[in-house]
Amino acid sequence: MPFAKGDQVKLRTFLGTLKPRKARGTENNFWRLIGQKGKVIDDAIQNKRILVLFEKHLDEFEVANHNPIPNSLWIKPSDLRLDI
């Protein structure tokens, strides 16, 4: 499903799964964000991902937060659903 800039979305999976296939350190366990809401802030596909700004601070989930825009991550569109 194509998403547009400004769409409200919810993370339904990460890398297509509900939990990591192998153990991950806390900062790389982005599966902790499943169920979180955000907004598409860049719908230009980069590496098959779009930029999502999450409503909650990523630091609360202890995951890596190193994008130029705080609390944003490049997410595969297939891991998202519209949050209407």
mmCIF file of the N, C-alpha and C atoms, coordinates in Angstrom:
data_MODEL
# 
_entry.id   MODEL 
# 
loop_
_atom_site.group_PDB 
_atom_site.id 
_atom_site.type_symbol 
_atom_site.label_atom_id 
_atom_site.label_alt_id 
_atom_site.label_comp_id 
_atom_site.label_asym_id 
_atom_site.label_entity_id 
_atom_site.label_seq_id 
_atom_site.pdbx_PDB_ins_code 
_atom_site.Cartn_x 
_atom_site.Cartn_y 
_atom_site.Cartn_z 
_atom_site.occupancy 
_atom_site.B_iso_or_equiv 
_atom_site.pdbx_formal_charge 
_atom_site.auth_seq_id 
_atom_site.auth_comp_id 
_atom_site.auth_asym_id 
_atom_site.auth_atom_id 
_atom_site.pdbx_PDB_model_num 
ATOM 1   N N  . MET A 1 1  ? 0.835  -1.172  0.000  1.00 0.00 ? 1  MET A N  1 
ATOM 2   C CA . MET A 1 1  ? 0.000  0.000   0.000  1.00 0.00 ? 1  MET A CA 1 
ATOM 3   C C  . MET A 1 1  ? 0.886  1.244   0.000  1.00 0.00 ? 1  MET A C  1 
ATOM 4   N N  . PRO A 1 2  ? 0.643  2.155   -0.909 1.00 0.00 ? 2  PRO A N  1 
ATOM 5   C CA . PRO A 1 2  ? 1.438  3.384   -0.907 1.00 0.00 ? 2  PRO A CA 1 
ATOM 6   C C  . PRO A 1 2  ? 0.943  4.332   0.188  1.00 0.00 ? 2  PRO A C  1 
ATOM 7   N N  . PHE A 1 3  ? 1.874  4.934   0.878  1.00 0.00 ? 3  PHE A N  1 
ATOM 8   C CA . PHE A 1 3  ? 1.554  5.900   1.911  1.00 0.00 ? 3  PHE A CA 1 
ATOM 9   C C  . PHE A 1 3  ? 1.965  7.277   1.419  1.00 0.00 ? 3  PHE A C  1 
ATOM 10  N N  . ALA A 1 4  ? 1.289  8.291   1.911  1.00 0.00 ? 4  ALA A N  1 
ATOM 11  C CA . ALA A 1 4  ? 1.589  9.668   1.532  1.00 0.00 ? 4  ALA A CA 1 
ATOM 12  C C  . ALA A 1 4  ? 2.076  10.442  2.751  1.00 0.00 ? 4  ALA A C  1 
ATOM 13  N N  . LYS A 1 5  ? 2.844  11.463  2.478  1.00 0.00 ? 5  LYS A N  1 
ATOM 14  C CA . LYS A 1 5  ? 3.331  12.340  3.545  1.00 0.00 ? 5  LYS A CA 1 
ATOM 15  C C  . LYS A 1 5  ? 2.128  12.849  4.339  1.00 0.00 ? 5  LYS A C  1 
ATOM 16  N N  . GLY A 1 6  ? 2.219  12.763  5.666  1.00 0.00 ? 6  GLY A N  1 
ATOM 17  C CA . GLY A 1 6  ? 1.136  13.214  6.529  1.00 0.00 ? 6  GLY A CA 1 
ATOM 18  C C  . GLY A 1 6  ? 0.202  12.111  6.988  1.00 0.00 ? 6  GLY A C  1 
ATOM 19  N N  . ASP A 1 7  ? 0.277  10.932  6.359  1.00 0.00 ? 7  ASP A N  1 
ATOM 20  C CA . ASP A 1 7  ? -0.577 9.816   6.777  1.00 0.00 ? 7  ASP A CA 1 
ATOM 21  C C  . ASP A 1 7  ? -0.256 9.411   8.207  1.00 0.00 ? 7  ASP A C  1 
ATOM 22  N N  . GLN A 1 8  ? -1.294 9.157   8.991  1.00 0.00 ? 8  GLN A N  1 
ATOM 23  C CA . GLN A 1 8  ? -1.139 8.619   10.332 1.00 0.00 ? 8  GLN A CA 1 
ATOM 24  C C  . GLN A 1 8  ? -1.040 7.103   10.193 1.00 0.00 ? 8  GLN A C  1 
ATOM 25  N N  . VAL A 1 9  ? -0.019 6.520   10.795 1.00 0.00 ? 9  VAL A N  1 
ATOM 26  C CA . VAL A 1 9  ? 0.228  5.091   10.643 1.00 0.00 ? 9  VAL A CA 1 
ATOM 27  C C  . VAL A 1 9  ? 0.461  4.435   12.003 1.00 0.00 ? 9  VAL A C  1 
ATOM 28  N N  . LYS A 1 10 ? 0.393  3.114   11.991 1.00 0.00 ? 10 LYS A N  1 
ATOM 29  C CA . LYS A 1 10 ? 0.670  2.322   13.187 1.00 0.00 ? 10 LYS A CA 1 
ATOM 30  C C  . LYS A 1 10 ? 1.596  1.190   12.760 1.00 0.00 ? 10 LYS A C  1 
ATOM 31  N N  . LEU A 1 11 ? 2.615  0.940   13.558 1.00 0.00 ? 11 LEU A N  1 
ATOM 32  C CA . LEU A 1 11 ? 3.561  -0.134  13.263 1.00 0.00 ? 11 LEU A CA 1 
ATOM 33  C C  . LEU A 1 11 ? 2.915  -1.468  13.625 1.00 0.00 ? 11 LEU A C  1 
ATOM 34  N N  . ARG A 1 12 ? 2.725  -2.334  12.627 1.00 0.00 ? 12 ARG A N  1 
ATOM 35  C CA . ARG A 1 12 ? 2.059  -3.615  12.876 1.00 0.00 ? 12 ARG A CA 1 
ATOM 36  C C  . ARG A 1 12 ? 3.043  -4.772  12.968 1.00 0.00 ? 12 ARG A C  1 
ATOM 37  N N  . THR A 1 13 ? 4.200  -4.636  12.319 1.00 0.00 ? 13 THR A N  1 
ATOM 38  C CA . THR A 1 13 ? 5.288  -5.612  12.392 1.00 0.00 ? 13 THR A CA 1 
ATOM 39  C C  . THR A 1 13 ? 6.589  -4.842  12.210 1.00 0.00 ? 13 THR A C  1 
ATOM 40  N N  . PHE A 1 14 ? 7.702  -5.518  12.378 1.00 0.00 ? 14 PHE A N  1 
ATOM 41  C CA . PHE A 1 14 ? 8.997  -4.926  12.053 1.00 0.00 ? 14 PHE A CA 1 
ATOM 42  C C  . PHE A 1 14 ? 9.772  -5.971  11.275 1.00 0.00 ? 14 PHE A C  1 
ATOM 43  N N  . LEU A 1 15 ? 10.243 -5.586  10.109 1.00 0.00 ? 15 LEU A N  1 
ATOM 44  C CA . LEU A 1 15 ? 10.908 -6.501  9.175  1.00 0.00 ? 15 LEU A CA 1 
ATOM 45  C C  . LEU A 1 15 ? 10.030 -7.732  8.906  1.00 0.00 ? 15 LEU A C  1 
ATOM 46  N N  . GLY A 1 16 ? 8.715  -7.499  8.920  1.00 0.00 ? 16 GLY A N  1 
ATOM 47  C CA . GLY A 1 16 ? 7.757  -8.532  8.559  1.00 0.00 ? 16 GLY A CA 1 
ATOM 48  C C  . GLY A 1 16 ? 7.418  -9.526  9.649  1.00 0.00 ? 16 GLY A C  1 
ATOM 49  N N  . THR A 1 17 ? 7.923  -9.334  10.862 1.00 0.00 ? 17 THR A N  1 
ATOM 50  C CA . THR A 1 17 ? 7.639  -10.281 11.945 1.00 0.00 ? 17 THR A CA 1 
ATOM 51  C C  . THR A 1 17 ? 7.187  -9.539  13.205 1.00 0.00 ? 17 THR A C  1 
ATOM 52  N N  . LEU A 1 18 ? 6.596  -10.288 14.124 1.00 0.00 ? 18 LEU A N  1 
ATOM 53  C CA . LEU A 1 18 ? 6.147  -9.719  15.394 1.00 0.00 ? 18 LEU A CA 1 
ATOM 54  C C  . LEU A 1 18 ? 7.222  -9.751  16.469 1.00 0.00 ? 18 LEU A C  1 
ATOM 55  N N  . LYS A 1 19 ? 8.260  -10.547 16.242 1.00 0.00 ? 19 LYS A N  1 
ATOM 56  C CA . LYS A 1 19 ? 9.379  -10.600 17.184 1.00 0.00 ? 19 LYS A CA 1 
ATOM 57  C C  . LYS A 1 19 ? 10.643 -10.933 16.414 1.00 0.00 ? 19 LYS A C  1 
ATOM 58  N N  . PRO A 1 20 ? 11.794 -10.573 16.955 1.00 0.00 ? 20 PRO A N  1 
ATOM 59  C CA . PRO A 1 20 ? 13.044 -10.831 16.233 1.00 0.00 ? 20 PRO A CA 1 
ATOM 60  C C  . PRO A 1 20 ? 13.306 -12.327 16.064 1.00 0.00 ? 20 PRO A C  1 
ATOM 61  N N  . ARG A 1 21 ? 13.946 -12.666 14.966 1.00 0.00 ? 21 ARG A N  1 
ATOM 62  C CA . ARG A 1 21 ? 14.282 -14.066 14.700 1.00 0.00 ? 21 ARG A CA 1 
ATOM 63  C C  . ARG A 1 21 ? 15.439 -14.555 15.555 1.00 0.00 ? 21 ARG A C  1 
ATOM 64  N N  . LYS A 1 22 ? 16.275 -13.608 16.006 1.00 0.00 ? 22 LYS A N  1 
ATOM 65  C CA . LYS A 1 22 ? 17.393 -13.965 16.885 1.00 0.00 ? 22 LYS A CA 1 
ATOM 66  C C  . LYS A 1 22 ? 17.521 -12.872 17.941 1.00 0.00 ? 22 LYS A C  1 
ATOM 67  N N  . ALA A 1 23 ? 18.230 -13.167 18.989 1.00 0.00 ? 23 ALA A N  1 
ATOM 68  C CA . ALA A 1 23 ? 18.392 -12.217 20.093 1.00 0.00 ? 23 ALA A CA 1 
ATOM 69  C C  . ALA A 1 23 ? 19.024 -10.923 19.589 1.00 0.00 ? 23 ALA A C  1 
ATOM 70  N N  . ARG A 1 24 ? 18.537 -9.821  20.089 1.00 0.00 ? 24 ARG A N  1 
ATOM 71  C CA . ARG A 1 24 ? 19.043 -8.502  19.720 1.00 0.00 ? 24 ARG A CA 1 
ATOM 72  C C  . ARG A 1 24 ? 19.345 -7.716  20.981 1.00 0.00 ? 24 ARG A C  1 
ATOM 73  N N  . GLY A 1 25 ? 20.323 -6.855  20.897 1.00 0.00 ? 25 GLY A N  1 
ATOM 74  C CA . GLY A 1 25 ? 20.564 -5.937  22.001 1.00 0.00 ? 25 GLY A CA 1 
ATOM 75  C C  . GLY A 1 25 ? 19.392 -4.973  22.090 1.00 0.00 ? 25 GLY A C  1 
ATOM 76  N N  . THR A 1 26 ? 19.203 -4.383  23.238 1.00 0.00 ? 26 THR A N  1 
ATOM 77  C CA . THR A 1 26 ? 18.068 -3.486  23.461 1.00 0.00 ? 26 THR A CA 1 
ATOM 78  C C  . THR A 1 26 ? 17.986 -2.398  22.404 1.00 0.00 ? 26 THR A C  1 
ATOM 79  N N  . GLU A 1 27 ? 19.109 -1.780  22.063 1.00 0.00 ? 27 GLU A N  1 
ATOM 80  C CA . GLU A 1 27 ? 19.064 -0.658  21.116 1.00 0.00 ? 27 GLU A CA 1 
ATOM 81  C C  . GLU A 1 27 ? 18.677 -1.079  19.702 1.00 0.00 ? 27 GLU A C  1 
ATOM 82  N N  . ASN A 1 28 ? 18.763 -2.357  19.382 1.00 0.00 ? 28 ASN A N  1 
ATOM 83  C CA . ASN A 1 28 ? 18.374 -2.846  18.058 1.00 0.00 ? 28 ASN A CA 1 
ATOM 84  C C  . ASN A 1 28 ? 17.079 -3.648  18.072 1.00 0.00 ? 28 ASN A C  1 
ATOM 85  N N  . ASN A 1 29 ? 16.370 -3.624  19.188 1.00 0.00 ? 29 ASN A N  1 
ATOM 86  C CA . ASN A 1 29 ? 15.116 -4.371  19.285 1.00 0.00 ? 29 ASN A CA 1 
ATOM 87  C C  . ASN A 1 29 ? 13.946 -3.444  18.941 1.00 0.00 ? 29 ASN A C  1 
ATOM 88  N N  . PHE A 1 30 ? 13.834 -3.116  17.658 1.00 0.00 ? 30 PHE A N  1 
ATOM 89  C CA . PHE A 1 30 ? 12.785 -2.214  17.195 1.00 0.00 ? 30 PHE A CA 1 
ATOM 90  C C  . PHE A 1 30 ? 11.408 -2.865  17.250 1.00 0.00 ? 30 PHE A C  1 
ATOM 91  N N  . TRP A 1 31 ? 11.339 -4.145  17.506 1.00 0.00 ? 31 TRP A N  1 
ATOM 92  C CA . TRP A 1 31 ? 10.063 -4.846  17.657 1.00 0.00 ? 31 TRP A CA 1 
ATOM 93  C C  . TRP A 1 31 ? 9.312  -4.304  18.878 1.00 0.00 ? 31 TRP A C  1 
ATOM 94  N N  . ARG A 1 32 ? 10.026 -3.674  19.781 1.00 0.00 ? 32 ARG A N  1 
ATOM 95  C CA . ARG A 1 32 ? 9.397  -3.071  20.959 1.00 0.00 ? 32 ARG A CA 1 
ATOM 96  C C  . ARG A 1 32 ? 8.451  -1.938  20.560 1.00 0.00 ? 32 ARG A C  1 
ATOM 97  N N  . LEU A 1 33 ? 8.586  -1.452  19.335 1.00 0.00 ? 33 LEU A N  1 
ATOM 98  C CA . LEU A 1 33 ? 7.756  -0.345  18.856 1.00 0.00 ? 33 LEU A CA 1 
ATOM 99  C C  . LEU A 1 33 ? 6.449  -0.809  18.211 1.00 0.00 ? 33 LEU A C  1 
ATOM 100 N N  . ILE A 1 34 ? 6.265  -2.109  18.049 1.00 0.00 ? 34 ILE A N  1 
ATOM 101 C CA . ILE A 1 34 ? 5.040  -2.606  17.418 1.00 0.00 ? 34 ILE A CA 1 
ATOM 102 C C  . ILE A 1 34 ? 3.841  -2.105  18.203 1.00 0.00 ? 34 ILE A C  1 
ATOM 103 N N  . GLY A 1 35 ? 2.887  -1.574  17.466 1.00 0.00 ? 35 GLY A N  1 
ATOM 104 C CA . GLY A 1 35 ? 1.683  -1.002  18.062 1.00 0.00 ? 35 GLY A CA 1 
ATOM 105 C C  . GLY A 1 35 ? 1.759  0.505   18.242 1.00 0.00 ? 35 GLY A C  1 
ATOM 106 N N  . GLN A 1 36 ? 2.954  1.078   18.071 1.00 0.00 ? 36 GLN A N  1 
ATOM 107 C CA . GLN A 1 36 ? 3.122  2.523   18.239 1.00 0.00 ? 36 GLN A CA 1 
ATOM 108 C C  . GLN A 1 36 ? 2.643  3.266   16.992 1.00 0.00 ? 36 GLN A C  1 
ATOM 109 N N  . LYS A 1 37 ? 2.176  4.490   17.229 1.00 0.00 ? 37 LYS A N  1 
ATOM 110 C CA . LYS A 1 37 ? 1.640  5.322   16.158 1.00 0.00 ? 37 LYS A CA 1 
ATOM 111 C C  . LYS A 1 37 ? 2.641  6.387   15.754 1.00 0.00 ? 37 LYS A C  1 
ATOM 112 N N  . GLY A 1 38 ? 2.488  6.833   14.513 1.00 0.00 ? 38 GLY A N  1 
ATOM 113 C CA . GLY A 1 38 ? 3.344  7.888   14.016 1.00 0.00 ? 38 GLY A CA 1 
ATOM 114 C C  . GLY A 1 38 ? 2.746  8.523   12.779 1.00 0.00 ? 38 GLY A C  1 
ATOM 115 N N  . LYS A 1 39 ? 3.549  9.373   12.155 1.00 0.00 ? 39 LYS A N  1 
ATOM 116 C CA . LYS A 1 39 ? 3.114  10.084  10.951 1.00 0.00 ? 39 LYS A CA 1 
ATOM 117 C C  . LYS A 1 39 ? 4.208  9.966   9.905  1.00 0.00 ? 39 LYS A C  1 
ATOM 118 N N  . VAL A 1 40 ? 3.806  9.702   8.663  1.00 0.00 ? 40 VAL A N  1 
ATOM 119 C CA . VAL A 1 40 ? 4.763  9.659   7.555  1.00 0.00 ? 40 VAL A CA 1 
ATOM 120 C C  . VAL A 1 40 ? 5.235  11.090  7.310  1.00 0.00 ? 40 VAL A C  1 
ATOM 121 N N  . ILE A 1 41 ? 6.543  11.304  7.431  1.00 0.00 ? 41 ILE A N  1 
ATOM 122 C CA . ILE A 1 41 ? 7.073  12.652  7.206  1.00 0.00 ? 41 ILE A CA 1 
ATOM 123 C C  . ILE A 1 41 ? 7.904  12.740  5.934  1.00 0.00 ? 41 ILE A C  1 
ATOM 124 N N  . ASP A 1 42 ? 8.187  11.590  5.332  1.00 0.00 ? 42 ASP A N  1 
ATOM 125 C CA . ASP A 1 42 ? 8.874  11.566  4.032  1.00 0.00 ? 42 ASP A CA 1 
ATOM 126 C C  . ASP A 1 42 ? 8.442  10.290  3.332  1.00 0.00 ? 42 ASP A C  1 
ATOM 127 N N  . ASP A 1 43 ? 7.669  10.456  2.257  1.00 0.00 ? 43 ASP A N  1 
ATOM 128 C CA . ASP A 1 43 ? 7.159  9.285   1.552  1.00 0.00 ? 43 ASP A CA 1 
ATOM 129 C C  . ASP A 1 43 ? 8.051  8.870   0.380  1.00 0.00 ? 43 ASP A C  1 
ATOM 130 N N  . ALA A 1 44 ? 9.189  9.537   0.228  1.00 0.00 ? 44 ALA A N  1 
ATOM 131 C CA . ALA A 1 44 ? 10.141 9.133   -0.800 1.00 0.00 ? 44 ALA A CA 1 
ATOM 132 C C  . ALA A 1 44 ? 10.794 7.826   -0.348 1.00 0.00 ? 44 ALA A C  1 
ATOM 133 N N  . ILE A 1 45 ? 10.707 6.821   -1.171 1.00 0.00 ? 45 ILE A N  1 
ATOM 134 C CA . ILE A 1 45 ? 11.243 5.511   -0.809 1.00 0.00 ? 45 ILE A CA 1 
ATOM 135 C C  . ILE A 1 45 ? 12.769 5.559   -0.833 1.00 0.00 ? 45 ILE A C  1 
ATOM 136 N N  . GLN A 1 46 ? 13.387 5.194   0.290  1.00 0.00 ? 46 GLN A N  1 
ATOM 137 C CA . GLN A 1 46 ? 14.840 5.071   0.375  1.00 0.00 ? 46 GLN A CA 1 
ATOM 138 C C  . GLN A 1 46 ? 15.135 3.699   0.956  1.00 0.00 ? 46 GLN A C  1 
ATOM 139 N N  . ASN A 1 47 ? 15.855 2.889   0.202  1.00 0.00 ? 47 ASN A N  1 
ATOM 140 C CA . ASN A 1 47 ? 16.144 1.514   0.630  1.00 0.00 ? 47 ASN A CA 1 
ATOM 141 C C  . ASN A 1 47 ? 14.864 0.763   0.973  1.00 0.00 ? 47 ASN A C  1 
ATOM 142 N N  . LYS A 1 48 ? 13.820 1.004   0.185  1.00 0.00 ? 48 LYS A N  1 
ATOM 143 C CA . LYS A 1 48 ? 12.506 0.347   0.347  1.00 0.00 ? 48 LYS A CA 1 
ATOM 144 C C  . LYS A 1 48 ? 11.820 0.731   1.650  1.00 0.00 ? 48 LYS A C  1 
ATOM 145 N N  . ARG A 1 49 ? 12.124 1.923   2.169  1.00 0.00 ? 49 ARG A N  1 
ATOM 146 C CA . ARG A 1 49 ? 11.541 2.388   3.432  1.00 0.00 ? 49 ARG A CA 1 
ATOM 147 C C  . ARG A 1 49 ? 11.066 3.830   3.311  1.00 0.00 ? 49 ARG A C  1 
ATOM 148 N N  . ILE A 1 50 ? 10.128 4.193   4.208  1.00 0.00 ? 50 ILE A N  1 
ATOM 149 C CA . ILE A 1 50 ? 9.657  5.569   4.298  1.00 0.00 ? 50 ILE A CA 1 
ATOM 150 C C  . ILE A 1 50 ? 9.932  6.075   5.716  1.00 0.00 ? 50 ILE A C  1 
ATOM 151 N N  . LEU A 1 51 ? 10.043 7.384   5.856  1.00 0.00 ? 51 LEU A N  1 
ATOM 152 C CA . LEU A 1 51 ? 10.397 7.964   7.145  1.00 0.00 ? 51 LEU A CA 1 
ATOM 153 C C  . LEU A 1 51 ? 9.139  8.227   7.975  1.00 0.00 ? 51 LEU A C  1 
ATOM 154 N N  . VAL A 1 52 ? 9.115  7.650   9.180  1.00 0.00 ? 52 VAL A N  1 
ATOM 155 C CA . VAL A 1 52 ? 7.984  7.790   10.094 1.00 0.00 ? 52 VAL A CA 1 
ATOM 156 C C  . VAL A 1 52 ? 8.451  8.488   11.364 1.00 0.00 ? 52 VAL A C  1 
ATOM 157 N N  . LEU A 1 53 ? 7.714  9.518   11.767 1.00 0.00 ? 53 LEU A N  1 
ATOM 158 C CA . LEU A 1 53 ? 7.965  10.218  13.023 1.00 0.00 ? 53 LEU A CA 1 
ATOM 159 C C  . LEU A 1 53 ? 6.995  9.654   14.055 1.00 0.00 ? 53 LEU A C  1 
ATOM 160 N N  . PHE A 1 54 ? 7.524  9.013   15.078 1.00 0.00 ? 54 PHE A N  1 
ATOM 161 C CA . PHE A 1 54 ? 6.689  8.372   16.085 1.00 0.00 ? 54 PHE A CA 1 
ATOM 162 C C  . PHE A 1 54 ? 6.171  9.386   17.095 1.00 0.00 ? 54 PHE A C  1 
ATOM 163 N N  . GLU A 1 55 ? 4.957  9.138   17.624 1.00 0.00 ? 55 GLU A N  1 
ATOM 164 C CA . GLU A 1 55 ? 4.356  10.028  18.612 1.00 0.00 ? 55 GLU A CA 1 
ATOM 165 C C  . GLU A 1 55 ? 5.123  10.003  19.925 1.00 0.00 ? 55 GLU A C  1 
ATOM 166 N N  . LYS A 1 56 ? 5.572  8.828   20.318 1.00 0.00 ? 56 LYS A N  1 
ATOM 167 C CA . LYS A 1 56 ? 6.304  8.695   21.580 1.00 0.00 ? 56 LYS A CA 1 
ATOM 168 C C  . LYS A 1 56 ? 7.805  8.818   21.311 1.00 0.00 ? 56 LYS A C  1 
ATOM 169 N N  . HIS A 1 57 ? 8.531  9.246   22.315 1.00 0.00 ? 57 HIS A N  1 
ATOM 170 C CA . HIS A 1 57 ? 9.977  9.358   22.195 1.00 0.00 ? 57 HIS A CA 1 
ATOM 171 C C  . HIS A 1 57 ? 10.599 7.959   22.131 1.00 0.00 ? 57 HIS A C  1 
ATOM 172 N N  . LEU A 1 58 ? 11.454 7.753   21.173 1.00 0.00 ? 58 LEU A N  1 
ATOM 173 C CA . LEU A 1 58 ? 12.095 6.445   21.012 1.00 0.00 ? 58 LEU A CA 1 
ATOM 174 C C  . LEU A 1 58 ? 12.980 6.099   22.203 1.00 0.00 ? 58 LEU A C  1 
ATOM 175 N N  . ASP A 1 59 ? 13.461 7.103   22.891 1.00 0.00 ? 59 ASP A N  1 
ATOM 176 C CA . ASP A 1 59 ? 14.286 6.840   24.077 1.00 0.00 ? 59 ASP A CA 1 
ATOM 177 C C  . ASP A 1 59 ? 13.517 6.046   25.137 1.00 0.00 ? 59 ASP A C  1 
ATOM 178 N N  . GLU A 1 60 ? 12.187 6.214   25.175 1.00 0.00 ? 60 GLU A N  1 
ATOM 179 C CA . GLU A 1 60 ? 11.365 5.464   26.131 1.00 0.00 ? 60 GLU A CA 1 
ATOM 180 C C  . GLU A 1 60 ? 11.463 3.950   25.887 1.00 0.00 ? 60 GLU A C  1 
ATOM 181 N N  . PHE A 1 61 ? 11.757 3.578   24.645 1.00 0.00 ? 61 PHE A N  1 
ATOM 182 C CA . PHE A 1 61 ? 11.840 2.168   24.275 1.00 0.00 ? 61 PHE A CA 1 
ATOM 183 C C  . PHE A 1 61 ? 13.285 1.664   24.250 1.00 0.00 ? 61 PHE A C  1 
ATOM 184 N N  . GLU A 1 62 ? 14.215 2.573   24.554 1.00 0.00 ? 62 GLU A N  1 
ATOM 185 C CA . GLU A 1 62 ? 15.647 2.268   24.603 1.00 0.00 ? 62 GLU A CA 1 
ATOM 186 C C  . GLU A 1 62 ? 16.191 1.730   23.282 1.00 0.00 ? 62 GLU A C  1 
ATOM 187 N N  . VAL A 1 63 ? 15.635 2.218   22.164 1.00 0.00 ? 63 VAL A N  1 
ATOM 188 C CA . VAL A 1 63 ? 16.131 1.804   20.848 1.00 0.00 ? 63 VAL A CA 1 
ATOM 189 C C  . VAL A 1 63 ? 16.980 2.926   20.262 1.00 0.00 ? 63 VAL A C  1 
ATOM 190 N N  . ALA A 1 64 ? 17.833 2.564   19.318 1.00 0.00 ? 64 ALA A N  1 
ATOM 191 C CA . ALA A 1 64 ? 18.704 3.539   18.666 1.00 0.00 ? 64 ALA A CA 1 
ATOM 192 C C  . ALA A 1 64 ? 17.856 4.651   18.053 1.00 0.00 ? 64 ALA A C  1 
ATOM 193 N N  . ASN A 1 65 ? 18.302 5.852   18.261 1.00 0.00 ? 65 ASN A N  1 
ATOM 194 C CA . ASN A 1 65 ? 17.550 7.029   17.811 1.00 0.00 ? 65 ASN A CA 1 
ATOM 195 C C  . ASN A 1 65 ? 18.564 8.020   17.248 1.00 0.00 ? 65 ASN A C  1 
ATOM 196 N N  . HIS A 1 66 ? 19.097 7.706   16.061 1.00 0.00 ? 66 HIS A N  1 
ATOM 197 C CA . HIS A 1 66 ? 20.197 8.492   15.529 1.00 0.00 ? 66 HIS A CA 1 
ATOM 198 C C  . HIS A 1 66 ? 19.905 9.149   14.181 1.00 0.00 ? 66 HIS A C  1 
ATOM 199 N N  . ASN A 1 67 ? 18.646 9.200   13.778 1.00 0.00 ? 67 ASN A N  1 
ATOM 200 C CA . ASN A 1 67 ? 18.308 9.896   12.542 1.00 0.00 ? 67 ASN A CA 1 
ATOM 201 C C  . ASN A 1 67 ? 18.386 11.403  12.762 1.00 0.00 ? 67 ASN A C  1 
ATOM 202 N N  . PRO A 1 68 ? 18.564 12.176  11.691 1.00 0.00 ? 68 PRO A N  1 
ATOM 203 C CA . PRO A 1 68 ? 18.645 13.632  11.840 1.00 0.00 ? 68 PRO A CA 1 
ATOM 204 C C  . PRO A 1 68 ? 17.389 14.228  12.490 1.00 0.00 ? 68 PRO A C  1 
ATOM 205 N N  . ILE A 1 69 ? 16.233 13.603  12.277 1.00 0.00 ? 69 ILE A N  1 
ATOM 206 C CA . ILE A 1 69 ? 15.000 14.057  12.910 1.00 0.00 ? 69 ILE A CA 1 
ATOM 207 C C  . ILE A 1 69 ? 14.738 13.136  14.097 1.00 0.00 ? 69 ILE A C  1 
ATOM 208 N N  . PRO A 1 70 ? 14.817 13.652  15.323 1.00 0.00 ? 70 PRO A N  1 
ATOM 209 C CA . PRO A 1 70 ? 14.619 12.804  16.503 1.00 0.00 ? 70 PRO A CA 1 
ATOM 210 C C  . PRO A 1 70 ? 13.269 12.079  16.470 1.00 0.00 ? 70 PRO A C  1 
ATOM 211 N N  . ASN A 1 71 ? 13.263 10.847  16.964 1.00 0.00 ? 71 ASN A N  1 
ATOM 212 C CA . ASN A 1 71 ? 12.072 10.008  17.071 1.00 0.00 ? 71 ASN A CA 1 
ATOM 213 C C  . ASN A 1 71 ? 11.515 9.558   15.729 1.00 0.00 ? 71 ASN A C  1 
ATOM 214 N N  . SER A 1 72 ? 12.371 9.534   14.716 1.00 0.00 ? 72 SER A N  1 
ATOM 215 C CA . SER A 1 72 ? 11.943 9.058   13.402 1.00 0.00 ? 72 SER A CA 1 
ATOM 216 C C  . SER A 1 72 ? 12.780 7.841   13.001 1.00 0.00 ? 72 SER A C  1 
ATOM 217 N N  . LEU A 1 73 ? 12.148 6.973   12.242 1.00 0.00 ? 73 LEU A N  1 
ATOM 218 C CA . LEU A 1 73 ? 12.828 5.786   11.717 1.00 0.00 ? 73 LEU A CA 1 
ATOM 219 C C  . LEU A 1 73 ? 12.379 5.531   10.295 1.00 0.00 ? 73 LEU A C  1 
ATOM 220 N N  . TRP A 1 74 ? 13.283 4.960   9.502  1.00 0.00 ? 74 TRP A N  1 
ATOM 221 C CA . TRP A 1 74 ? 12.945 4.511   8.152  1.00 0.00 ? 74 TRP A CA 1 
ATOM 222 C C  . TRP A 1 74 ? 12.319 3.124   8.294  1.00 0.00 ? 74 TRP A C  1 
ATOM 223 N N  . ILE A 1 75 ? 11.067 2.996   7.897  1.00 0.00 ? 75 ILE A N  1 
ATOM 224 C CA . ILE A 1 75 ? 10.272 1.782   8.096  1.00 0.00 ? 75 ILE A CA 1 
ATOM 225 C C  . ILE A 1 75 ? 9.780  1.259   6.752  1.00 0.00 ? 75 ILE A C  1 
ATOM 226 N N  . LYS A 1 76 ? 9.781  -0.058  6.598  1.00 0.00 ? 76 LYS A N  1 
ATOM 227 C CA . LYS A 1 76 ? 9.223  -0.667  5.387  1.00 0.00 ? 76 LYS A CA 1 
ATOM 228 C C  . LYS A 1 76 ? 7.710  -0.434  5.370  1.00 0.00 ? 76 LYS A C  1 
ATOM 229 N N  . PRO A 1 77 ? 7.169  0.030   4.260  1.00 0.00 ? 77 PRO A N  1 
ATOM 230 C CA . PRO A 1 77 ? 5.723  0.245   4.188  1.00 0.00 ? 77 PRO A CA 1 
ATOM 231 C C  . PRO A 1 77 ? 4.908  -1.005  4.535  1.00 0.00 ? 77 PRO A C  1 
ATOM 232 N N  . SER A 1 78 ? 5.429  -2.168  4.227  1.00 0.00 ? 78 SER A N  1 
ATOM 233 C CA . SER A 1 78 ? 4.704  -3.408  4.526  1.00 0.00 ? 78 SER A CA 1 
ATOM 234 C C  . SER A 1 78 ? 4.561  -3.654  6.034  1.00 0.00 ? 78 SER A C  1 
ATOM 235 N N  . ASP A 1 79 ? 5.330  -2.946  6.856  1.00 0.00 ? 79 ASP A N  1 
ATOM 236 C CA . ASP A 1 79 ? 5.246  -3.080  8.313  1.00 0.00 ? 79 ASP A CA 1 
ATOM 237 C C  . ASP A 1 79 ? 4.241  -2.105  8.929  1.00 0.00 ? 79 ASP A C  1 
ATOM 238 N N  . LEU A 1 80 ? 3.623  -1.296  8.091  1.00 0.00 ? 80 LEU A N  1 
ATOM 239 C CA . LEU A 1 80 ? 2.717  -0.251  8.577  1.00 0.00 ? 80 LEU A CA 1 
ATOM 240 C C  . LEU A 1 80 ? 1.282  -0.493  8.135  1.00 0.00 ? 80 LEU A C  1 
ATOM 241 N N  . ARG A 1 81 ? 0.371  0.111   8.875  1.00 0.00 ? 81 ARG A N  1 
ATOM 242 C CA . ARG A 1 81 ? -1.024 0.185   8.433  1.00 0.00 ? 81 ARG A CA 1 
ATOM 243 C C  . ARG A 1 81 ? -1.507 1.600   8.737  1.00 0.00 ? 81 ARG A C  1 
ATOM 244 N N  . LEU A 1 82 ? -2.481 2.049   7.947  1.00 0.00 ? 82 LEU A N  1 
ATOM 245 C CA . LEU A 1 82 ? -3.065 3.366   8.218  1.00 0.00 ? 82 LEU A CA 1 
ATOM 246 C C  . LEU A 1 82 ? -3.739 3.342   9.576  1.00 0.00 ? 82 LEU A C  1 
ATOM 247 N N  . ASP A 1 83 ? -3.622 4.415   10.309 1.00 0.00 ? 83 ASP A N  1 
ATOM 248 C CA . ASP A 1 83 ? -4.259 4.546   11.612 1.00 0.00 ? 83 ASP A CA 1 
ATOM 249 C C  . ASP A 1 83 ? -5.348 5.593   11.475 1.00 0.00 ? 83 ASP A C  1 
ATOM 250 N N  . ILE A 1 84 ? -6.549 5.128   11.220 1.00 0.00 ? 84 ILE A N  1 
ATOM 251 C CA . ILE A 1 84 ? -7.678 6.051   10.964 1.00 0.00 ? 84 ILE A CA 1 
ATOM 252 C C  . ILE A 1 84 ? -8.535 6.188   12.207 1.00 0.00 ? 84 ILE A C  1 
# 
